[in-house]
Amino acid sequence: MTPTTPLQDLPPAVATEGAATTSAIPATADRTGGLREALVEVSTRLGAALMLSLFAYAAITQWRAAPSRITLLFLVVSACFTVGLSLVTRVPVKRDWRPVAFLCAMGGTYYFLAVRLAPGAQLVPETVGAALQLLGICWQLFAKASLRRSFGILPANRGVVSRGAYRLVRHPMYLGYFVTDIGFLLVNFGLQNLLVYGCQFALQVGRIVREEQLLSTDEGYRTYKGRVRYRVIPGIF
């Protein structure tokens, strides 16, 4: 979900330095490192698929007990878009594995595992919450269509994207998440969900800050920031 620049577009000094470092590493060590990275990538994606499957099963079970709770179905759809697409994204050139970035990314993505699925207080009618969720999901689809395969969970270098939804704000995906989450929370309100979504919103802000720290090392992204002023909500943030 985050922009940056392909390796071939890096300044010559960077490319030369990287080439020199690579030549100094034995071929066996290089193959071992590549295999380790591949195993981490595969295990991460399999774990994500398993967690998504367990959550979807639990949510659909709740919905079958109360078919009028369509916000549960939209919650599953939103989670599938977020996690499901990350399973087929391309492997980035550079990714931020620092603990804080990892915590923000994982917490901001898999928060739905802590959501209370049982009925809560309805602050707005089910149809209003579902309409907000649908609006948020449609916006997510537009943002992800703009990204194509340049999407992932951890902050990463996947190439600068400035088309489509990214002409309006720098992180349009998070706007879609926010609208979708508000729709569910208003219909399924309770202390647990309030805490979960409050923490999730805070983690998403931290995630955005970390992403921009990584991406701002790219001159192309700095130019993009100069054109698109706001991160998520025009006029506010």
C-alpha positions in Angstrom: 0.0 0.0 0.0 3.0 2.2 0.1 4.9 3.8 -2.7 8.7 4.0 -3.6 11.2 3.6 -6.4 12.5 0.4 -8.2 16.1 -0.5 -7.5 17.2 0.3 -11.0 16.2 3.9 -10.4 18.4 4.4 -7.4 21.2 6.9 -7.7 24.4 5.5 -9.3 26.3 5.8 -6.0 23.8 3.6 -4.2 23.8 1.0 -7.0 27.6 0.8 -7.1 27.8 0.5 -3.3 25.2 -2.3 -3.4 27.0 -4.1 -6.2 30.3 -4.0 -4.3 28.8 -5.4 -1.2 27.1 -8.2 -3.1 30.3 -9.3 -4.8 32.0 -9.6 -1.4 29.5 -12.1 -0.1 30.1 -15.8 -0.9 27.6 -17.4 -3.3 26.6 -20.0 -0.7 25.8 -17.4 1.9 23.8 -15.5 -0.7 21.8 -18.6 -1.5 21.2 -19.3 2.1 20.0 -15.8 2.8 17.7 -16.0 -0.2 16.2 -19.3 1.0 15.7 -17.9 4.5 13.9 -14.9 3.2 11.7 -17.1 1.0 10.8 -19.3 3.9 9.9 -16.2 6.0 7.8 -14.9 3.2 5.9 -18.1 2.7 5.3 -18.8 6.4 4.1 -15.2 6.9 1.6 -15.5 4.1 0.4 -18.9 5.2 -0.1 -17.6 8.8 -2.1 -14.7 7.5 -4.3 -17.0 5.5 -4.9 -19.2 8.5 -5.8 -16.3 10.8 -8.2 -14.8 8.2 -9.9 -18.2 7.7 -10.5 -18.6 11.5 -11.9 -15.1 11.8 -14.1 -15.5 8.8 -15.5 -18.7 10.2 -16.3 -17.2 13.6 -17.9 -14.1 12.0 -20.1 -16.1 9.6 -21.2 -18.4 12.4 -22.4 -15.3 14.3 -24.1 -14.0 11.2 -25.9 -17.3 10.6 -27.4 -17.0 14.1 -28.6 -13.5 13.3 -28.9 -13.0 9.5 -30.0 -9.3 9.9 -26.5 -8.4 11.1 -25.1 -7.6 7.7 -22.3 -5.5 9.2 -20.7 -8.9 10.2 -20.5 -9.9 6.5 -19.0 -6.6 5.5 -16.5 -6.9 8.2 -15.4 -10.2 6.8 -15.3 -8.8 3.2 -13.1 -5.9 4.4 -10.7 -8.2 6.2 -10.5 -10.4 3.1 -9.6 -7.4 1.0 -6.9 -6.2 3.4 -5.3 -9.5 4.2 -6.2 -11.5 1.1 -4.6 -9.1 -1.3 -1.4 -9.0 0.7 -1.0 -12.8 0.0 -0.5 -12.2 -3.7 1.5 -8.9 -3.5 5.0 -8.8 -5.0 8.0 -9.1 -2.7 9.3 -5.5 -2.1 12.9 -4.3 -2.7 13.1 -2.9 0.8 10.9 -3.5 3.9 10.9 -2.1 7.4 11.4 -4.9 9.9 12.0 -2.6 12.9 10.0 -3.7 16.0 7.8 -0.5 16.2 7.0 -0.7 12.5 6.2 -4.4 12.7 3.9 -3.8 15.8 2.0 -1.0 14.1 1.6 -3.0 10.9 0.5 -6.3 12.5 -1.7 -4.6 15.0 -3.3 -2.3 12.5 -4.0 -5.2 10.1 -5.0 -8.1 12.4 -7.0 -6.0 14.9 -10.2 -7.7 13.7 -9.1 -10.8 15.6 -9.8 -9.0 18.9 -13.2 -7.5 17.8 -16.2 -8.6 19.8 -18.5 -10.3 17.3 -21.5 -10.8 19.6 -24.2 -8.1 19.4 -23.5 -4.8 21.0 -25.3 -1.5 21.4 -26.6 0.0 18.2 -25.8 3.7 18.1 -27.2 3.8 14.5 -29.5 1.5 12.6 -27.8 -1.6 11.0 -28.5 -0.3 7.5 -26.6 3.0 8.2 -23.6 1.1 9.6 -23.6 -1.3 6.6 -23.9 1.7 4.2 -20.7 3.2 5.8 -18.9 -0.1 5.5 -19.9 -0.5 1.9 -18.7 3.0 1.1 -15.4 2.3 2.9 -15.0 -1.0 1.0 -15.6 0.7 -2.4 -13.0 3.3 -1.6 -10.6 0.6 -0.6 -11.2 -1.1 -3.9 -10.5 2.1 -5.7 -7.3 2.7 -3.8 -6.1 -0.9 -4.3 -6.9 -0.7 -8.0 -4.7 2.4 -8.1 -1.9 0.4 -6.3 -2.4 -2.8 -8.4 0.2 -5.2 -6.9 2.1 -2.5 -5.0 0.4 -3.5 -1.8 1.5 -5.1 1.4 1.3 -5.1 5.2 4.8 -4.0 6.3 6.1 -0.6 5.3 8.1 -1.3 2.1 9.6 0.0 -1.1 7.2 -1.0 -3.9 7.4 1.9 -6.3 5.9 5.4 -6.2 2.2 5.4 -7.0 0.5 8.7 -7.7 -2.5 7.7 -9.9 -6.1 7.3 -9.0 -7.0 7.7 -5.4 -3.4 8.7 -4.7 -4.0 12.0 -6.5 -6.2 13.0 -3.6 -4.4 11.8 -0.4 -1.1 10.0 0.1 -2.7 7.1 2.1 -6.2 6.7 0.7 -6.4 3.0 1.8 -6.4 4.1 5.5 -9.4 6.4 4.7 -11.3 3.4 3.5 -10.3 1.4 6.6 -11.5 4.2 8.8 -14.9 4.6 7.2 -15.5 0.8 7.2 -14.4 0.5 10.9 -16.6 3.4 12.0 -19.6 1.7 10.3 -19.1 -1.5 12.2 -18.3 0.2 15.5 -21.5 2.3 15.5 -23.7 -0.7 15.1 -21.7 -3.1 17.4 -20.7 -0.6 20.1 -19.3 -1.8 23.4 -16.2 -1.2 25.6 -14.2 -4.0 24.0 -14.8 -2.8 20.5 -14.2 0.8 21.5 -10.8 -0.1 22.9 -10.0 -2.3 19.9 -10.8 0.3 17.4 -9.2 3.1 19.4 -6.0 1.2 19.5 -6.3 0.3 15.9 -6.7 3.9 14.8 -3.6 4.8 16.9 -1.6 2.0 15.3 -2.6 3.1 11.9 -1.3 6.6 12.6 2.0 5.1 13.7 2.0 2.9 10.6 1.6 5.9 8.4 4.4 7.8 10.1 6.7 4.8 9.8 5.8 4.3 6.1 6.5 7.9 5.3 9.9 7.7 7.1 10.9 4.9 4.9 9.5 6.4 1.7 10.8 9.9 2.3 14.3 8.6 1.6 13.2 8.4 -2.0 13.4 11.7 -4.0 10.4 10.6 -6.1 8.3 10.3 -3.0 9.4 13.6 -1.6 8.3 15.2 -4.9 5.0 13.4 -4.6 4.5 14.7 -1.0 5.0 18.2 -2.4 2.1 17.7 -4.8 -0.3 15.8 -2.4 -0.4 17.7 0.9 -2.6 15.5 3.1 -2.0 11.9 4.3 -5.6 10.6 4.9 -8.3 13.2 5.4 -8.1 16.3 3.2 -7.9 19.5 5.3 -7.3 17.5 8.6 -4.5 15.0 8.4 
